[in-house]
């Protein structure tokens, strides 16, 4: 978990400890407003994904699929992004 927190803390320019707290529980990122929230519905009515799902699970699933499907270009791009 610390590795993901480091990656996203750098990306969002926030403290690593704060990012670790945001990745767990009922926390959401509203990409329209570019803000963190504890509401699963944005002001425009859009259903938001939990931060853990959006920032950790979906990228892991995407990486696994690119490996299984032999999509080397996408896999390499993602590996570079996570500094592996």
N, C-alpha and C positions, 0 to 999 in steps of 0.2 A: 504493500500500500504506500509505503514511503516513496518508492520510485515514481509512482503515478503522481503523488502530491508534489514531488520535485518538478516533474515535467510541467504540470499545469500551473504551479506557483510561478514558474518562469514565464509561461505563456500569458497568464492573466495579471502578472505583476502584483502578486499578493504574497503574504507571509506563508511559508510552508505549513506551519501548524494550523493556520486558519484554513488553508486548502484541505488539509486532512480532515478537519471537522466538516467542511462542506461536502466532502465525498460520501459521507455516511448519513443515514437516517432520512428524514423527510425534508430534504433540501433539493431545490430545483434551480436551474439557470434559465432565465428568460432571455433568449437570444434576441428578441425584438427590442427589449429595453436595455439589454446588456447588464442585467442585475441578478443577484442571488435573491431567492425568495423561499419561503416555506409553504407557499400556496401552489397547489398542483395545477391551477388554472391561471393563465395570464390575463392581463386586463382586457385583451381582445377576445378572450374566451377559448384560446388555444390550450389544449391539454399538454402539460409539460412532463418530461421524463425526469425521474429521479437522477441526481447527479451521478450516482454509482453506475446506473445503467448507461447513461449518455456518455460518460467519460472513461469508464473502465470496461464494462461488459461488452458494449457494442464494438469498440475497437478490437478487443480480444477475439470476438466472433468473426469480425471482418478479416483479421489477420489469419485466423485458422482457415477460413474459407479460401483466402487467396493461396495459402499453402496447399490445401487439398486440391484446388482447381489448377494448380501449377501456374498461377498468375505471378510470375517472378517479379515483374515490374512493380506491381502494387505491393508485394511483399517487401521488396527492398526499400521502397519509399517509406513504408510504415516502420521498418526496422531502423532506418536512419532517424526517423522522427522520434523514436523512443530510445535512441542512442544505444542500440544493440549491435 
